[in-house]
Amino acid sequence: MFTILVFIFVVAYFAIALEHPIRVNKSASALLGAGLLWTVYALNSGDHVLVDHQLNESLASTAQIVFFLMGAMTIVEVVDAHNGFEVITKPIRTTKLNALMWLVGFVTFFLSAILDNLTTTIVMISLMKKLLDKQEDRLIFAGLIVIAANAGGAWSPIGDVTTTMLWIGGQVTSLAIIEGTFLASLANLIIPLSVVSCMLKGRAVVPPLRADDNGRRQTPPYVRNVMFYLGLSILVCVPVFKTVTHLPPFMGILFGLGILWLVGELIHRNKSEKEKAHLTLAHALTKIDMSSIVFFVGILLSVATLEHTHILGSLAKWLDHTVGRLDVIVTVIGLTSSVVDNVPMVAASMGMYDLAQHPTDSFLWEMLSYAAGTGGSILIIGSAAGVAAMGLEKIHFFWYVKRISGLALLGYIGGLAVYIIQFKLSH
């Protein structure tokens, strides 16, 4: 049975990694893999009651992550519908290309920590289309936005799906992950920016002839500000809610979603249904990326099968015996996440290592959060942010390898060095 389970998982894994060449959505591969794995496990297990209990247990932990992501994505969609992100993007004005690059890099870095790397990438690349006319400039900025967004998401419990998984799973706490990985993530950003800054020195910003707003309806400034700051406050306060109430994060995000929904209804109560249709939270729910949500469900349930059958535990023991050093193991996991999606990499790692052996906020979990979050920047297919940039700016895989991958690898190694030095000094 174990051989069959591993074979099914590996085939599903490759199908996910080769989503674009084989033209099969990774969500379909993940769901098919989960269904086959649990079916084989159930048919070959002599204790159907135990399998049912394990599936319910895995579903409960998966549902917490899914509800959290749905809530966060809906809040972001509501803010965007009210043109809320213009609060951040409108003040950006400069005539020097390298100065604009530093500004965009840091805005992306901190915005990603508050929102998430995927949403931030979409917002910032859309902004670049309004600020830069030359496609060559936009492509370079898009690559750096991917690096900055992934670096920003790695040090925040709500900035990246993998960090959120570790936070909800109890492997890290919000303050500890910020303190432990912020400097490493910052180094991951600054090193590539410094290199590109020298390349762009002396070049001027060439703006487009006219801004293209794609026919978006404008929102009154006071409404835009209310929805932006309220949405931002809800996302930032979720870790505080968890700390104070000891309730899981998904409860905090759903509570905040209810508040935002109520405020939106009150602000637009005097408008006709047609006028407020695109501004409602109900409309925002139709715009969230349900394909990604389904993918997370499939991959997390797939990994749960390997965990319950002790395959991951055996793999962890083999790695410890063969490699021995945790820093090397985690570095390899981060590099691998540039080839395959970092969500299954982290989900597998969570199943491989026990909290009893590696307690909350230990070296393994903090370094894993950084490595998996930023390693995906090395290839454009290694993260959701990269895939989004690839679609928005039509970036070719080999162009990214030639122009951006080396910068991302430099940042990744530099950040690892900073984290290891900081950990040794503080412990």
NORKA-V10403 format. One record per helix or strand of 3 or more residues. SS is the DSSP state (A for helix, B for strand). FROM is the first residue (numbers start at 1). TO is the last residue. If there is no record, write none. Layout:
SS_FROM_TO ; SS_FROM_TO
This chain:
A_2_17 ; A_19_22 ; A_26_44 ; A_48_81 ; A_86_89 ; A_97_114 ; A_117_131 ; A_135_154 ; A_161_168 ; A_174_200 ; A_221_245 ; A_249_267 ; A_273_279 ; A_281_287 ; A_290_308 ; A_311_322 ; A_326_336 ; A_342_352 ; A_363_375 ; A_380_382 ; A_384_393 ; A_397_426
